Amino acid sequence: MQLHKWEGHRDDAMLIMANLPSDRLIYMTNDNEAVLLQESYGGTTLPVASAYEILNSVGDINNGYFAVFNNIPVSEEKKDLFESRFSNRAGLVEKEPGFAAIRVMRPLNSDTYVILTLWEDEKAFKNWQESEAYNNAHAKRGTEKGIDKQANVFPRPSFVKTYEK
């Protein structure tokens, strides 16, 4: 399965949705910026969209109202290592109150992976960040066993973007 993501001004997003009334699109905003998401087993009808192969999928992305896009650039030679780490994740986030969905996504036209989590609301996400489960899921970060301490994995810093329905 693939996920296609269009980002731009919310007015442009409204025009796209008006022109694609029968498509199943998810619309979310952050100030004047909007994101449109479309899951499919093939192409997309979205113009100029980023494309991702979904490596791991839990939950229905339509059920989330607060989306967190963790954008992680990964060097070509370390993609297998990065994907291996996520394929062996503990899956603790799925048990958290307010969790709606997760998508671990491999980029098809860039070097930036996206870990997308969706939540009932921002409070549920913040509660996850303050939980013991979060600490356990990120316990290796900053240690010798952490992927962040290995050479040549991340060519530039990761960044997070959030949107709401």
DSSP file (Angstrom, degrees, kcal/mol; ACC not computed):
  #  RESIDUE AA STRUCTURE BP1 BP2  ACC     N-H-->O    O-->H-N    N-H-->O    O-->H-N    TCO  KAPPA ALPHA  PHI   PSI    X-CA   Y-CA   Z-CA
    1    1 A M              0   0    0      0, 0.0    53,-2.6     0, 0.0     2,-0.3   0.000 360.0 360.0 360.0 151.4    0.0    0.0    0.0
    2    2 A Q  E     -AB  40  53A   0     38,-3.2    38,-2.4    51,-0.2     2,-0.4  -0.866 360.0-150.3-121.6 156.4    1.1    3.6   -0.6
    3    3 A L  E     -AB  39  52A   0     49,-2.1    49,-1.9    -2,-0.3     2,-0.4  -0.997  11.0-159.1-124.6 134.6    0.3    6.9    1.0
    4    4 A H  E     -AB  38  51A   0     34,-2.4    34,-1.9    -2,-0.4     2,-0.5  -0.941   6.9-164.1-115.2 135.0    0.4   10.1   -1.0
    5    5 A K  E     -AB  37  50A   0     45,-2.7    45,-3.0    -2,-0.4     2,-0.4  -0.972   7.3-172.3-127.5 121.6    0.9   13.4    0.7
    6    6 A W  E     -A   36   0A   0     30,-2.6    30,-2.6    -2,-0.5     2,-0.4  -0.927   9.2-171.1-107.5 136.2    0.2   16.9   -0.8
    7    7 A E  E     +A   35   0A   0     -2,-0.4     2,-0.3    41,-0.3    28,-0.2  -0.982  28.3  98.5-127.1 141.2    1.2   20.0    1.2
    8    8 A G  E     -A   34   0A   0     26,-2.1    26,-3.6    -2,-0.4     2,-0.1  -0.978  69.6 -24.1 174.4-164.5    0.4   23.6    0.5
    9    9 A H  E  >  -A   33   0A   0     -2,-0.3     4,-2.0    24,-0.2     3,-0.3  -0.392  55.6-123.3 -69.3 144.8   -1.9   26.5    1.2
   10   10 A R  H  > S+     0   0    0     22,-2.9     4,-2.0     1,-0.2     5,-0.1   0.822 110.9  57.6 -62.1 -31.6   -5.3   25.6    2.6
   11   11 A D  H  > S+     0   0    0     21,-0.3     4,-1.7     2,-0.2    -1,-0.2   0.908 107.3  48.0 -64.3 -40.7   -7.1   27.5   -0.2
   12   12 A D  H  > S+     0   0    0     -3,-0.3     4,-2.2     1,-0.2    -2,-0.2   0.879 109.2  54.0 -65.8 -37.4   -5.3   25.4   -2.8
   13   13 A A  H  X S+     0   0    0     -4,-2.0     4,-2.5     1,-0.2    -2,-0.2   0.900 105.8  52.5 -62.9 -40.6   -6.2   22.2   -0.8
   14   14 A M  H  X S+     0   0    0     -4,-2.0     4,-2.0     1,-0.2    -1,-0.2   0.883 108.9  50.3 -63.6 -38.0   -9.9   23.2   -0.9
   15   15 A L  H  X S+     0   0    0     -4,-1.7     4,-1.7     2,-0.2    -1,-0.2   0.906 109.8  50.4 -65.2 -42.1   -9.7   23.6   -4.7
   16   16 A I  H  X S+     0   0    0     -4,-2.2     4,-0.9     1,-0.2    -2,-0.2   0.936 111.4  48.0 -61.6 -46.1   -8.1   20.2   -5.1
   17   17 A M  H >< S+     0   0    0     -4,-2.5     3,-0.5     1,-0.2    -1,-0.2   0.876 108.8  53.9 -64.3 -36.8  -10.8   18.6   -3.0
   18   18 A A  H 3< S+     0   0    0     -4,-2.0    -1,-0.2     1,-0.2    -2,-0.2   0.851 110.6  47.2 -64.9 -33.3  -13.5   20.4   -5.0
   19   19 A N  H 3< S+     0   0    0     -4,-1.7    -1,-0.2     1,-0.2    -2,-0.2   0.597 116.8  43.9 -82.9 -11.9  -12.0   19.0   -8.2
   20   20 A L    X<  +     0   0    0     -4,-0.9     3,-1.5    -3,-0.5    -1,-0.2  -0.423  67.4 153.7-126.6  56.7  -11.8   15.4   -6.7
   21   21 A P  T 3  S+     0   0    0      0, 0.0    -1,-0.1     0, 0.0     4,-0.1   0.754  73.3  47.8 -64.1 -25.3  -15.2   15.1   -5.0
   22   22 A S  T 3  S+     0   0    0     -3,-0.1     2,-0.2     2,-0.1    -5,-0.0   0.507  89.9 101.5 -94.8  -2.8  -15.3   11.3   -5.2
   23   23 A D  S <  S-     0   0    0     -3,-1.5     2,-1.3    -6,-0.2    -3,-0.1  -0.547  77.0-123.7 -80.4 146.0  -11.7   10.7   -3.9
   24   24 A R        +     0   0    0     -2,-0.2     2,-0.4    15,-0.1    15,-0.3  -0.740  47.8 164.6 -90.5  93.6  -11.2    9.6   -0.3
   25   25 A L        -     0   0    0     -2,-1.3     2,-0.5    -5,-0.1    13,-0.2  -0.854  33.8-140.6-113.0 145.7   -8.9   12.3    0.9
   26   26 A I  E     -C   37   0A   0     11,-2.2    11,-2.1    -2,-0.4     2,-0.5  -0.934  19.6-160.2-104.7 126.3   -8.0   13.3    4.4
   27   27 A Y  E     +C   36   0A   0     -2,-0.5     2,-0.3     9,-0.2     9,-0.2  -0.920  17.2 164.7-111.3 126.9   -7.7   17.1    4.9
   28   28 A M  E     -C   35   0A   0      7,-2.2     7,-2.6    -2,-0.5     2,-0.3  -0.969  15.3-154.4-139.1 154.9   -5.8   18.6    7.8
   29   29 A T  E     -CD  34 164A   0    135,-2.9   135,-2.7    -2,-0.3     5,-0.2  -0.871  19.7-171.9-131.5 162.4   -4.5   22.0    8.6
   30   30 A N  E >  S-C   33   0A   0      3,-2.7     3,-1.9    -2,-0.3     2,-0.3  -0.774  76.4 -54.4-149.7  98.6   -1.8   23.9   10.5
   31   31 A D  T 3  S-     0   0    0      1,-0.3    -1,-0.1    -2,-0.2   -21,-0.0  -0.510 122.5 -19.6  59.6-123.6   -2.5   27.6   10.4
   32   32 A N  T 3  S+     0   0    0     -2,-0.3   -22,-2.9    -3,-0.1     2,-0.3   0.532 121.7  93.5 -90.5  -6.0   -2.7   28.5    6.6
   33   33 A E  E <   -AC   9  30A   0     -3,-1.9    -3,-2.7   -24,-0.2     2,-0.3  -0.625  56.3-170.4 -87.2 145.4   -0.9   25.3    5.6
   34   34 A A  E     -AC   8  29A   0    -26,-3.6   -26,-2.1    -2,-0.3     2,-0.4  -0.913  11.8-154.7-131.1 159.3   -2.8   22.2    4.7
   35   35 A V  E     -AC   7  28A   0     -7,-2.6    -7,-2.2    -2,-0.3     2,-0.4  -0.997   3.8-160.3-132.4 139.1   -2.0   18.6    4.0
   36   36 A L  E     -AC   6  27A   0    -30,-2.6   -30,-2.6    -2,-0.4     2,-0.4  -0.980  11.1-165.1-117.0 132.3   -4.0   16.1    1.9
   37   37 A L  E     +AC   5  26A   0    -11,-2.1   -11,-2.2    -2,-0.4     2,-0.3  -0.923   9.3 179.2-118.8 142.8   -3.5   12.4    2.4
   38   38 A Q  E     -A    4   0A   0    -34,-1.9   -34,-2.4    -2,-0.4     2,-0.4  -0.932  12.2-157.6-144.5 118.3   -4.6    9.5    0.2
   39   39 A E  E     +A    3   0A   0     -2,-0.3     2,-0.3   -15,-0.3   -36,-0.2  -0.771  29.4 152.8 -91.4 140.3   -3.9    5.9    0.8
   40   40 A S  E     -A    2   0A   0    -38,-2.4   -38,-3.2    -2,-0.4     4,-0.1  -0.974  54.1-124.6-157.5 168.1   -4.0    3.6   -2.3
   41   41 A Y  S    S+     0   0    0     -2,-0.3     2,-0.2   -40,-0.2   -38,-0.1   0.163  99.3   5.6-100.9  15.2   -2.8    0.4   -3.9
   42   42 A G  S    S-     0   0    0      1,-0.5    -2,-0.1   -40,-0.1   -40,-0.0  -0.516 109.2 -17.8-157.8-132.9   -1.5    2.3   -6.9
   43   43 A G        -     0   0    0     -2,-0.2    -1,-0.5     1,-0.1     2,-0.3   0.088  57.7-119.7 -78.9-167.2   -1.1    5.9   -8.1
   44   44 A T        -     0   0    0      2,-0.1    -1,-0.1    -4,-0.1     5,-0.1  -0.931   9.2-145.2-135.3 157.9   -2.8    9.1   -6.8
   45   45 A T  S    S+     0   0    0     -2,-0.3    -1,-0.1     2,-0.1   -22,-0.0   0.426  70.8 110.0 -97.9  -3.4   -5.0   11.7   -8.2
   46   46 A L  S >  S-     0   0    0      1,-0.1     3,-0.6    -8,-0.1     2,-0.3  -0.520  73.6-119.3 -73.0 137.5   -3.3   14.4   -6.1
   47   47 A P  T 3  S-     0   0    0      0, 0.0    -1,-0.1     0, 0.0    -2,-0.1  -0.589  85.2  -8.1 -77.3 138.3   -1.2   16.9   -8.0
   48   48 A V  T 3  S+     0   0    0     -2,-0.3   -41,-0.3     1,-0.2     2,-0.3   0.889  91.0 168.0  45.7  58.3    2.6   17.0   -7.1
   49   49 A A    <   -     0   0    0     -3,-0.6     2,-0.3   -43,-0.1   -43,-0.2  -0.749  39.4-117.4-102.5 147.4    2.3   14.7   -4.1
   50   50 A S  E     -B    5   0A   0    -45,-3.0   -45,-2.7    -2,-0.3     2,-0.4  -0.632  34.3-145.3 -75.4 140.6    5.1   13.0   -2.2
   51   51 A A  E     +B    4   0A   0     -2,-0.3    57,-2.8   -47,-0.2    58,-0.6  -0.902  19.2 179.4-117.3 141.1    4.8    9.2   -2.4
   52   52 A Y  E     -BE   3 107A   0    -49,-1.9   -49,-2.1    -2,-0.4     2,-0.5  -0.988  26.5-133.1-137.6 143.9    5.6    6.6    0.2
   53   53 A E  E     -BE   2 106A   0     53,-2.7    53,-2.9    -2,-0.3     2,-0.7  -0.863  31.8-126.7 -90.5 130.3    5.4    2.9    0.5
   54   54 A I  E     + E   0 105A   0    -53,-2.6    51,-0.2    -2,-0.5     3,-0.1  -0.697  30.8 176.4 -82.3 116.1    3.8    1.9    3.8
   55   55 A L  E    S+     0   0A   0     49,-3.2     2,-0.3    -2,-0.7    -1,-0.2   0.770  72.2  16.9 -88.3 -30.3    6.1   -0.5    5.7
   56   56 A N  E     - E   0 104A   0     48,-1.3    48,-2.4     2,-0.0     2,-0.4  -0.989  67.7-178.2-147.5 133.9    4.0   -0.8    8.8
   57   57 A S  E     + E   0 103A   0     -2,-0.3     2,-0.4    46,-0.2    46,-0.2  -0.985   7.9 165.9-141.4 124.4    0.4    0.1    9.3
   58   58 A V  E     + E   0 102A   0     44,-2.0    44,-2.5    -2,-0.4    42,-0.1  -0.994  54.7   1.2-136.2 131.4   -1.8   -0.1   12.4
   59   59 A G  E    S- E   0 101A   0     -2,-0.4     2,-0.6    42,-0.2    42,-0.2  -0.058  88.8 -67.0  85.2 172.6   -5.2    1.6   12.8
   60   60 A D    >   -     0   0    0     40,-0.6     3,-2.1     1,-0.1     4,-0.3  -0.899  31.0-150.4-104.6 119.7   -7.3    3.7   10.5
   61   61 A I  G >  S+     0   0    0     -2,-0.6     3,-0.8     1,-0.3    -1,-0.1   0.700  94.6  68.7 -65.6 -16.6   -5.9    7.1    9.6
   62   62 A N  G 3  S+     0   0    0      1,-0.2    -1,-0.3    38,-0.1    39,-0.1   0.684  91.4  62.1 -71.6 -16.7   -9.4    8.4    9.2
   63   63 A N  G <  S+     0   0    0     -3,-2.1     2,-0.3    37,-0.1    -1,-0.2   0.595  85.7  90.9 -86.3 -11.1   -9.9    8.0   13.0
   64   64 A G    <   -     0   0    0     -3,-0.8    56,-0.2    -4,-0.3     3,-0.1  -0.626  44.0-179.5 -91.1 145.0   -7.2   10.5   14.0
   65   65 A Y  S    S+     0   0    0     54,-3.2   100,-2.1    -2,-0.3     2,-0.4   0.520  76.0  50.0-114.4 -13.5   -7.8   14.2   14.6
   66   66 A F  E    S-GF 119 164A   0     53,-1.9    53,-2.4    98,-0.2     2,-0.4  -0.984  72.8-163.7-129.4 119.2   -4.2   15.2   15.5
   67   67 A A  E     -GF 118 163A   0     96,-2.9    96,-1.9    -2,-0.4     2,-0.5  -0.866   7.6-164.7-110.5 135.9   -1.4   14.1   13.1
   68   68 A V  E     -GF 117 162A   0     49,-2.8    49,-2.2    -2,-0.4     2,-0.7  -0.974   3.9-165.4-119.3 116.6    2.3   14.0   13.9
   69   69 A F  E     -GF 116 161A   0     92,-3.3    92,-2.0    -2,-0.5     2,-0.9  -0.892   1.4-165.9-102.8 106.7    4.7   13.7   10.9
   70   70 A N  E     -GF 115 160A   0     45,-2.5    45,-2.3    -2,-0.7     2,-0.6  -0.845  11.2-160.1 -93.3 106.1    8.2   12.8   12.1
   71   71 A N  E     -GF 114 159A   0     88,-3.1    88,-2.2    -2,-0.9    43,-0.2  -0.794  11.4-178.0 -94.6 117.8   10.3   13.4    9.0
   72   72 A I  E     -G  113   0A   0     41,-2.9    41,-2.4    -2,-0.6     2,-0.2  -0.906  17.4-148.7-126.3 103.3   13.6   11.6    9.1
   73   73 A P  E     -G  112   0A   0      0, 0.0     2,-0.4     0, 0.0    83,-0.3  -0.518  20.9-170.2 -67.5 134.1   16.2   11.9    6.3
   74   74 A V        -     0   0    0     37,-2.5    80,-0.2    -2,-0.2     5,-0.1  -0.991  22.6-116.5-130.8 134.3   18.2    8.7    6.0
   75   75 A S    >   -     0   0    0     78,-3.0     3,-1.4    -2,-0.4     4,-0.4  -0.335  27.9-116.4 -67.6 151.1   21.3    8.2    3.9
   76   76 A E  G >  S+     0   0    0      1,-0.3     3,-1.1     2,-0.2     4,-0.3   0.883 113.3  52.8 -55.3 -43.6   21.1    5.7    1.0
   77   77 A E  G 3  S+     0   0    0      1,-0.2    -1,-0.3    75,-0.1     4,-0.2   0.601 111.8  45.8 -73.8  -9.5   23.6    3.3    2.5
   78   78 A K  G <> S+     0   0    0     -3,-1.4     4,-2.4    75,-0.2    -1,-0.2   0.298  78.4 101.5-114.7   8.3   21.8    3.1    5.9
   79   79 A K  H <> S+     0   0    0     -3,-1.1     4,-2.8    -4,-0.4     5,-0.2   0.899  82.1  52.5 -61.0 -41.0   18.2    2.6    4.7
   80   80 A D  H  > S+     0   0    0     -4,-0.3     4,-2.3     1,-0.2    -1,-0.2   0.915 110.7  47.8 -61.5 -42.6   18.3   -1.1    5.5
   81   81 A L  H  > S+     0   0    0      2,-0.2     4,-2.0     1,-0.2    -2,-0.2   0.933 113.0  48.1 -62.4 -46.8   19.5   -0.5    9.0
   82   82 A F  H  X S+     0   0    0     -4,-2.4     4,-1.7     1,-0.2    -2,-0.2   0.931 113.3  46.7 -60.8 -47.1   16.8    2.2    9.6
   83   83 A E  H  X S+     0   0    0     -4,-2.8     4,-2.3     1,-0.2    -1,-0.2   0.873 109.0  55.6 -65.0 -36.5   14.0    0.0    8.3
   84   84 A S  H  X S+     0   0    0     -4,-2.3     4,-1.2    -5,-0.2    -1,-0.2   0.903 105.3  52.7 -61.7 -41.1   15.2   -2.9   10.3
   85   85 A R  H  < S+     0   0    0     -4,-2.0    -1,-0.2     1,-0.2    -2,-0.2   0.904 113.4  42.9 -61.6 -41.3   15.0   -0.8   13.5
   86   86 A F  H >< S+     0   0    0     -4,-1.7     3,-1.2     1,-0.2    -1,-0.2   0.804 108.6  57.3 -78.0 -27.7   11.4    0.1   12.7
   87   87 A S  H 3< S+     0   0    0     -4,-2.3    -1,-0.2     1,-0.2    -2,-0.2   0.751 111.1  45.4 -72.1 -20.6   10.4   -3.4   11.7
   88   88 A N  T 3< S+     0   0    0     -4,-1.2    -1,-0.2    -3,-0.2    -2,-0.2   0.105  84.3 137.1-106.3  21.0   11.5   -4.6   15.1
   89   89 A R    <   -     0   0    0     -3,-1.2    -3,-0.1     1,-0.1    48,-0.0  -0.281  62.5-120.9 -68.6 156.6    9.9   -1.9   17.1
   90   90 A A        -     0   0    0     47,-0.1    -1,-0.1     1,-0.1    -4,-0.0   0.734  30.6-134.2 -72.2 -23.7    8.0   -2.9   20.3
   91   91 A G        +     0   0    0     46,-0.1     3,-0.5     1,-0.0     4,-0.3   0.783  57.0 141.3  75.2  26.4    4.7   -1.5   19.2
   92   92 A L    >   +     0   0    0      1,-0.2     3,-1.6     2,-0.2     4,-0.3   0.821  58.4  66.9 -71.6 -30.8    4.1    0.2   22.5
   93   93 A V  G >  S+     0   0    0      1,-0.3     3,-1.6     2,-0.2    -1,-0.2   0.839  90.3  65.0 -60.9 -32.1    2.5    3.4   21.0
   94   94 A E  G 3  S+     0   0    0     -3,-0.5    -1,-0.3     1,-0.3    -2,-0.2   0.711  98.5  54.0 -64.5 -19.9   -0.5    1.3   19.8
   95   95 A K  G <  S+     0   0    0     -3,-1.6    -1,-0.3    -4,-0.3    -2,-0.2   0.469  84.8 110.3 -93.2  -3.1   -1.5    0.6   23.4
   96   96 A E  S X  S-     0   0    0     -3,-1.6     3,-1.9    -4,-0.3     2,-0.1  -0.486  79.1-102.9 -77.5 141.5   -1.6    4.3   24.5
   97   97 A P  T 3  S+     0   0    0      0, 0.0    31,-0.1     0, 0.0    -1,-0.1  -0.386 108.1  21.7 -58.9 134.6   -4.9    6.0   25.3
   98   98 A G  T 3  S+     0   0    0      1,-0.3    22,-2.5    21,-0.1    23,-0.2   0.366  86.1 141.7  88.4  -5.0   -5.9    8.2   22.4
   99   99 A F  E <   + H   0 119A   0     -3,-1.9    -1,-0.3    20,-0.2    20,-0.2  -0.501  18.1 168.2 -69.8 136.7   -3.8    6.4   19.8
  100  100 A A  E     -     0   0A   0     18,-2.9   -40,-0.6     1,-0.4     2,-0.3   0.724  54.8 -23.3-115.3 -43.8   -5.6    6.2   16.4
  101  101 A A  E     -EH  59 118A   0     17,-1.6    17,-2.8   -42,-0.2    -1,-0.4  -0.993  42.8-152.6-166.2 159.6   -3.1    5.0   13.8
  102  102 A I  E     -EH  58 117A   0    -44,-2.5   -44,-2.0    -2,-0.3     2,-0.4  -0.994   6.2-172.0-139.4 144.3    0.6    4.8   12.8
  103  103 A R  E     -EH  57 116A   0     13,-2.4    13,-2.8    -2,-0.3     2,-0.6  -0.976   9.0-160.8-134.4 122.0    2.2    4.6    9.4
  104  104 A V  E     -EH  56 115A   0    -48,-2.4   -49,-3.2    -2,-0.4   -48,-1.3  -0.922  26.9-165.7 -99.0 119.3    5.9    3.9    8.9
  105  105 A M  E     -EH  54 114A   0      9,-2.6     9,-1.8    -2,-0.6   -51,-0.2  -0.922  22.4-152.4-126.0 129.2    6.6    5.1    5.4
  106  106 A R  E     -E   53   0A   0    -53,-2.9   -53,-2.7    -2,-0.5     2,-0.1  -0.806  32.8-119.0 -90.1 129.1    9.5    4.7    3.0
  107  107 A P  E     -E   52   0A   0      0, 0.0   -55,-0.2     0, 0.0     6,-0.1  -0.437  20.7-167.4 -70.7 141.6    9.9    7.6    0.5
  108  108 A L  S    S+     0   0    0    -57,-2.8   -56,-0.2    -2,-0.1     3,-0.0   0.585  88.5  25.2 -99.9 -15.0    9.6    6.8   -3.1
  109  109 A N  S    S+     0   0    0    -58,-0.6     2,-0.3     3,-0.1    -1,-0.1   0.072 123.5  28.4-140.3  28.9   10.9   10.1   -4.4
  110  110 A S  S    S-     0   0    0    -59,-0.1     0, 0.0     2,-0.0     0, 0.0  -0.913  77.7-106.2-162.6-172.9   13.2   11.5   -1.7
  111  111 A D  S    S+     0   0    0     -2,-0.3   -37,-2.5     2,-0.1     2,-0.8   0.291  83.2 104.6-107.0   8.1   15.5   10.4    1.2
  112  112 A T  E     -G   73   0A   0    -39,-0.2    -3,-0.1    -6,-0.1     2,-0.1  -0.810  54.3-159.3-103.5 109.3   13.1   11.4    4.0
  113  113 A Y  E     -G   72   0A   0    -41,-2.4   -41,-2.9    -2,-0.8     2,-0.4  -0.415  11.1-145.6 -72.5 156.1   11.1    8.7    5.8
  114  114 A V  E     -GH  71 105A   0     -9,-1.8    -9,-2.6   -43,-0.2     2,-0.7  -0.994  12.8-164.3-130.2 129.0    8.0    9.6    7.6
  115  115 A I  E     -GH  70 104A   0    -45,-2.3   -45,-2.5    -2,-0.4     2,-0.6  -0.945  21.0-168.1-106.3 108.7    6.7    8.1   10.8
  116  116 A L  E     -GH  69 103A   0    -13,-2.8   -13,-2.4    -2,-0.7     2,-0.4  -0.871   9.0-179.8-103.8 122.7    3.1    9.3   11.0
  117  117 A T  E     -GH  68 102A   0    -49,-2.2   -49,-2.8    -2,-0.6     2,-0.4  -0.966   9.8-158.0-119.1 142.8    1.1    8.9   14.1
  118  118 A L  E     -GH  67 101A   0    -17,-2.8   -18,-2.9    -2,-0.4   -17,-1.6  -0.946  12.1-175.6-121.4 142.3   -2.5   10.0   14.5
  119  119 A W  E     -GH  66  99A   0    -53,-2.4   -54,-3.2    -2,-0.4   -53,-1.9  -0.846  40.8-112.0-132.9 161.9   -4.2   10.7   17.8
  120  120 A E  S    S-     0   0    0    -22,-2.5     2,-0.3    -2,-0.3   -21,-0.1   0.888  98.4 -24.7 -60.1 -39.3   -7.7   11.6   19.2
  121  121 A D  S  > S-     0   0    0    -23,-0.2     4,-1.4   -55,-0.1     3,-0.3  -0.953  72.2 -88.4-162.9 174.5   -6.2   15.0   20.1
  122  122 A E  H  > S+     0   0    0     -2,-0.3     4,-2.6     1,-0.2     5,-0.2   0.848 120.5  60.8 -64.0 -34.8   -3.0   16.8   20.9
  123  123 A K  H  > S+     0   0    0      1,-0.2     4,-2.5     2,-0.2    -1,-0.2   0.899 101.4  52.5 -60.9 -41.3   -3.4   16.0   24.6
  124  124 A A  H  > S+     0   0    0     -3,-0.3     4,-1.8     2,-0.2    -1,-0.2   0.903 110.5  48.5 -61.7 -40.4   -3.3   12.3   23.9
  125  125 A F  H  X S+     0   0    0     -4,-1.4     4,-2.1     2,-0.2    -2,-0.2   0.934 111.6  48.4 -64.2 -45.9    0.0   12.8   21.9
  126  126 A K  H  X S+     0   0    0     -4,-2.6     4,-1.2     1,-0.2    -2,-0.2   0.873 108.8  54.1 -63.8 -36.5    1.5   14.8   24.7
  127  127 A N  H  < S+     0   0    0     -4,-2.5     3,-0.3     1,-0.2    -1,-0.2   0.896 107.2  51.8 -62.4 -39.7    0.5   12.2   27.2
  128  128 A W  H >< S+     0   0    0     -4,-1.8     3,-1.6     1,-0.2     6,-0.5   0.920 106.5  53.7 -60.7 -44.4    2.3    9.6   25.1
  129  129 A Q  H 3< S+     0   0    0     -4,-2.1    -1,-0.2     1,-0.3    -2,-0.2   0.775 112.3  44.4 -63.2 -25.6    5.5   11.7   25.1
  130  130 A E  T 3< S+     0   0    0     -4,-1.2    -1,-0.3    -3,-0.3    -2,-0.2   0.348  96.9 106.1 -98.1   5.0    5.4   11.9   28.9
  131  131 A S  S <> S-     0   0    0     -3,-1.6     4,-1.8    -4,-0.2     5,-0.1  -0.394  77.8-122.9 -88.5 161.7    4.7    8.2   29.3
  132  132 A E  H  > S+     0   0    0      1,-0.2     4,-2.5     2,-0.2     5,-0.2   0.845 114.1  59.9 -64.8 -35.7    6.8    5.3   30.5
  133  133 A A  H  > S+     0   0    0      2,-0.2     4,-2.5     1,-0.2    -1,-0.2   0.897 104.1  49.7 -61.2 -40.9    6.0    3.5   27.2
  134  134 A Y  H  > S+     0   0    0     -6,-0.5     4,-1.7     2,-0.2    -1,-0.2   0.932 110.5  49.9 -62.2 -46.3    7.6    6.5   25.3
  135  135 A N  H  < S+     0   0    0     -4,-1.8    -2,-0.2     1,-0.2    -1,-0.2   0.901 112.6  47.3 -59.9 -41.0   10.7    6.3   27.4
  136  136 A N  H >< S+     0   0    0     -4,-2.5     3,-1.2     1,-0.2     4,-0.2   0.902 109.9  52.4 -66.4 -41.1   11.0    2.6   26.8
  137  137 A A  H 3< S+     0   0    0     -4,-2.5    -1,-0.2     1,-0.3     3,-0.2   0.791 119.9  34.9 -65.8 -27.4   10.4    3.0   23.0
  138  138 A H  T >< S+     0   0    0     -4,-1.7     3,-1.1    -5,-0.2    -1,-0.3   0.086  81.3 118.6-112.9  21.6   13.2    5.6   22.9
  139  139 A A  T <  S+     0   0    0     -3,-1.2    -1,-0.1     1,-0.3    -2,-0.1   0.795  74.6  51.4 -62.0 -31.3   15.5    4.1   25.6
  140  140 A K  T >  S+     0   0    0     -4,-0.2     3,-2.4    -3,-0.2     6,-0.5   0.667  80.8 116.9 -81.9 -15.6   18.4    3.5   23.2
  141  141 A R  T <  S+     0   0    0     -3,-1.1     3,-0.1     1,-0.3    -3,-0.1  -0.291  84.8  11.5 -56.8 129.6   18.4    7.1   21.9
  142  142 A G  T 3  S+     0   0    0      1,-0.3    -1,-0.3     2,-0.1     2,-0.2   0.419 109.8 102.5  83.4  -1.6   21.7    8.8   22.7
  143  143 A T  S X  S-     0   0    0     -3,-2.4     3,-1.3     1,-0.1    -1,-0.3  -0.567  90.8 -98.1-105.8 173.8   23.4    5.6   23.8
  144  144 A E  T 3  S+     0   0    0      1,-0.3    -4,-0.1    -2,-0.2    -2,-0.1   0.788 125.4  52.3 -60.4 -27.6   26.0    3.4   22.0
  145  145 A K  T 3  S+     0   0    0     -5,-0.1    -1,-0.3    -4,-0.1     2,-0.2   0.585  88.5 105.3 -84.2 -11.1   23.1    1.1   20.9
  146  146 A G  S X  S-     0   0    0     -3,-1.3     3,-1.5    -6,-0.5     4,-0.3  -0.465  72.3-136.4 -75.0 139.8   21.1    4.0   19.5
  147  147 A I  G >  S+     0   0    0      1,-0.3     3,-1.2     2,-0.2     6,-0.2   0.785 103.1  67.8 -63.5 -26.5   20.9    4.4   15.7
  148  148 A D  G 3  S+     0   0    0      1,-0.2    -1,-0.3     5,-0.1     6,-0.1   0.672  97.0  53.6 -68.9 -16.0   21.4    8.1   16.2
  149  149 A K  G <  S+     0   0    0     -3,-1.5     2,-0.3    -6,-0.3    -1,-0.2   0.467  87.3  99.6 -96.5  -3.4   25.0    7.5   17.4
  150  150 A Q  S X  S-     0   0    0     -3,-1.2     3,-0.8    -4,-0.3     4,-0.3  -0.611  80.9-105.5 -84.4 145.3   26.0    5.5   14.4
  151  151 A A  T 3  S+     0   0    0     -2,-0.3    -1,-0.1     1,-0.2    -2,-0.1  -0.357  90.6   5.5 -71.5 145.5   28.0    7.2   11.7
  152  152 A N  T 3  S+     0   0    0      2,-0.2    -1,-0.2     1,-0.1   -74,-0.1   0.682  89.9 114.3  62.9  25.2   26.5    8.3    8.3
  153  153 A V  S <  S+     0   0    0     -3,-0.8   -78,-3.0     1,-0.3   -75,-0.2   0.906  75.3  38.0 -87.2 -49.3   22.8    7.4    9.1
  154  154 A F        -     0   0    0     -4,-0.3    -1,-0.3   -80,-0.2   -80,-0.2  -0.896  60.5-168.7-111.5 111.4   21.2   10.8    9.1
  155  155 A P  S    S-     0   0    0      0, 0.0    -1,-0.1     0, 0.0   -81,-0.1   0.704  78.1  -0.1 -72.6 -18.4   22.5   13.3    6.5
  156  156 A R  S    S-     0   0    0    -83,-0.3     0, 0.0     0, 0.0     0, 0.0  -0.958  97.3 -67.3-159.1 168.3   20.6   16.2    8.2
  157  157 A P        -     0   0    0      0, 0.0     2,-0.1     0, 0.0     0, 0.0  -0.213  45.7-122.1 -65.1 150.2   18.4   16.7   11.2
  158  158 A S        -     0   0    0    -86,-0.1     2,-0.3   -85,-0.0   -86,-0.2  -0.405  28.2-159.0 -79.5 166.7   14.9   15.3   11.3
  159  159 A F  E     - F   0  71A   0    -88,-2.2   -88,-3.1    -2,-0.1     2,-0.4  -0.990   8.5-136.9-149.5 155.2   11.9   17.6   11.8
  160  160 A V  E     - F   0  70A   0     -2,-0.3     2,-0.4   -90,-0.2   -90,-0.2  -0.913  14.1-174.4-117.2 138.7    8.3   17.3   13.0
  161  161 A K  E     - F   0  69A   0    -92,-2.0   -92,-3.3    -2,-0.4     2,-0.4  -0.989   8.4-160.8-128.1 141.7    5.2   18.8   11.6
  162  162 A T  E     + F   0  68A   0     -2,-0.4     2,-0.3   -94,-0.2   -94,-0.2  -0.930   9.1 179.2-124.2 149.2    1.7   18.6   13.1
  163  163 A Y  E     - F   0  67A   0    -96,-1.9   -96,-2.9    -2,-0.4     2,-0.3  -0.958  12.0-149.5-141.5 157.8   -1.8   19.1   11.7
  164  164 A E  E      DF  29  66A   0   -135,-2.7  -135,-2.9    -2,-0.3   -98,-0.2  -0.951 360.0 360.0-128.8 151.1   -5.3   18.9   13.0
  165  165 A K              0   0    0   -100,-2.1   -99,-0.1    -2,-0.3  -138,-0.1   0.450 360.0 360.0 -78.9 360.0   -8.6   18.0   11.3
